[in-house]
Amino acid sequence: LTTLGFVAYYVAGYPAIGVAVPISAALFSAAEAGHGRAALATGAAVLVGSTVFRLASGQSASFVLGYELASHAALITAVIALGYSVRTRRNLQRRTEQVVRLVTRQTAMDAAAHAHDQQIALARELHDSIGHSLAVASLFTDVAREASGGSRATALDRVKVAVGDAMTQLRSTVTL
């Protein structure tokens, strides 16, 4: 639209002017929006068209070509480069934030998996250590039920020792 405005300006017969400053915002916006090639092509076309029109209208060739052409081309190029760099920086920032989110999520998942592994290891430890002692206590309880006299007392003593061992192992495991 800015380019069409300049064409209309020149066709309407207004005095020829430099174009770099008036079209800078449009070229920046186009480059920042991801249309860098279109911005370059438009900037070059407007610059060439304006130069030809200014020369045809009788402006000094040394002024237009020697002074203004280089500065206008530099300004147009700088504005497009700035728009492109702003776009690139925003994309990089967006991707960095995405990587941080993914790393945070992966860290949380790793921590949950580690906690689950620890719970399984603790359950195994409890089963192995306390389960054996309780199985021995249960066995000697059955023996005590069927035994008489001294064998009963011995079986009950063994039950007491097995339950005591189980309690000691339970305290040790819980402390760990």
C-alpha positions in Angstrom: 0.0 0.0 0.0 2.9 2.4 0.7 4.4 1.6 -2.7 1.1 2.2 -4.4 0.8 5.5 -2.5 4.2 6.6 -3.9 3.2 5.6 -7.4 0.0 7.6 -7.0 2.0 10.5 -5.6 4.4 10.6 -8.5 1.6 10.1 -11.1 -0.4 12.9 -9.6 2.5 15.2 -10.5 3.7 16.2 -7.1 7.4 17.0 -6.7 9.8 14.1 -6.6 11.1 13.2 -3.2 13.4 10.6 -1.6 11.6 7.4 -0.6 13.8 5.7 2.0 12.3 7.4 5.1 8.6 7.3 4.0 8.7 3.6 3.2 11.0 2.5 6.1 8.1 1.6 8.4 6.4 -0.5 5.8 9.6 -2.4 4.8 10.5 -3.0 8.5 7.0 -4.4 9.1 7.1 -6.6 6.1 10.5 -8.0 7.1 9.4 -8.5 10.7 6.3 -10.3 9.5 8.5 -12.8 7.6 8.3 -11.3 4.1 12.0 -10.4 3.7 12.2 -11.1 0.0 9.1 -9.1 -0.7 10.5 -6.2 1.4 13.8 -6.3 -0.5 12.1 -6.5 -3.9 9.7 -3.7 -3.0 12.4 -1.5 -1.6 14.6 -2.0 -4.7 11.7 -1.3 -7.0 10.6 1.8 -5.2 14.2 3.0 -5.0 14.8 2.4 -8.8 11.4 3.9 -9.7 12.0 7.0 -7.6 15.5 7.5 -8.9 14.3 7.2 -12.5 11.4 9.6 -11.9 13.6 12.1 -10.1 16.2 12.1 -12.9 13.4 12.4 -15.5 12.0 15.3 -13.7 15.3 17.2 -14.0 16.9 16.8 -10.6 20.7 16.8 -10.5 22.1 13.4 -11.4 25.1 14.0 -9.2 22.9 14.7 -6.2 20.4 11.9 -6.9 22.9 9.2 -7.9 26.0 10.3 -5.9 24.5 11.4 -2.7 20.9 10.2 -2.1 21.0 6.8 -3.9 23.7 5.3 -1.6 22.1 6.7 1.6 18.6 5.6 0.6 19.8 2.1 -0.3 21.7 1.8 3.0 18.6 3.0 5.0 16.3 0.6 3.1 18.7 -2.3 3.7 19.2 -1.5 7.4 15.5 -1.2 8.0 14.9 -4.6 6.4 17.8 -6.2 8.3 16.4 -4.8 11.5 13.0 -6.2 10.9 14.5 -9.5 10.0 16.6 -9.5 13.2 13.6 -8.6 15.4 11.7 -11.6 13.9 14.6 -13.9 14.4 15.1 -12.8 18.0 11.4 -13.4 18.8 11.5 -16.8 17.2 14.7 -17.7 19.2 13.1 -16.5 22.4 9.9 -18.5 21.8 12.0 -21.6 21.1 14.1 -21.1 24.2 11.0 -20.8 26.3 9.7 -24.1 24.7 13.0 -25.9 25.5 12.8 -24.7 29.1 9.2 -25.9 29.4 10.2 -29.3 28.0 13.3 -29.6 30.1 11.3 -28.7 33.2 8.6 -31.3 32.3 11.3 -34.0 31.7 13.0 -33.2 35.0 9.6 -33.6 36.8 9.0 -36.9 35.0 12.5 -38.1 35.9 12.0 -37.2 39.6 8.6 -39.0 39.6 10.2 -42.1 38.1 13.0 -42.0 40.6 10.6 -41.7 43.5 8.6 -44.6 42.1 11.8 -46.7 41.8 12.6 -45.9 45.4 9.1 -46.9 46.6 9.5 -50.3 44.8 12.9 -50.8 46.3 11.5 -50.0 49.8 8.6 -52.4 49.3 10.9 -55.1 48.2 13.2 -54.5 51.2 10.2 -54.7 53.6 8.9 -57.8 51.9 12.2 -59.6 52.0 13.3 -58.7 55.5 10.1 -58.5 57.5 8.2 -61.2 55.5 10.8 -63.8 56.4 10.7 -63.0 60.1 6.9 -63.0 60.1 6.8 -66.3 58.3 9.1 -67.9 60.9 6.9 -66.4 63.7 3.8 -67.9 62.1 5.4 -71.3 61.8 6.5 -71.4 65.4 3.0 -70.1 66.5 1.6 -73.2 64.8 4.2 -75.4 66.5 3.3 -73.8 69.8 -0.4 -74.4 69.3 0.2 -78.1 68.8 3.1 -78.6 71.3 2.9 -79.2 75.0 5.1 -78.4 77.9 8.7 -77.4 77.2 8.4 -77.5 73.4 5.6 -75.0 73.7 7.7 -72.6 75.7 10.6 -73.0 73.2 8.3 -72.4 70.2 6.8 -69.3 71.9 10.4 -68.0 72.7 11.2 -68.5 69.0 8.1 -66.6 68.0 9.1 -63.8 70.3 12.6 -63.7 68.8 11.3 -63.7 65.2 8.8 -60.9 66.0 11.5 -58.9 67.7 13.8 -59.4 64.7 10.9 -58.3 62.4 10.4 -55.1 64.5 14.2 -54.4 64.5 14.3 -54.8 60.7 11.2 -52.7 60.3 12.7 -49.9 62.4 16.0 -50.1 60.4 14.2 -50.0 57.1 12.0 -47.1 58.1 15.0 -45.2 59.4 16.8 -45.8 56.1 
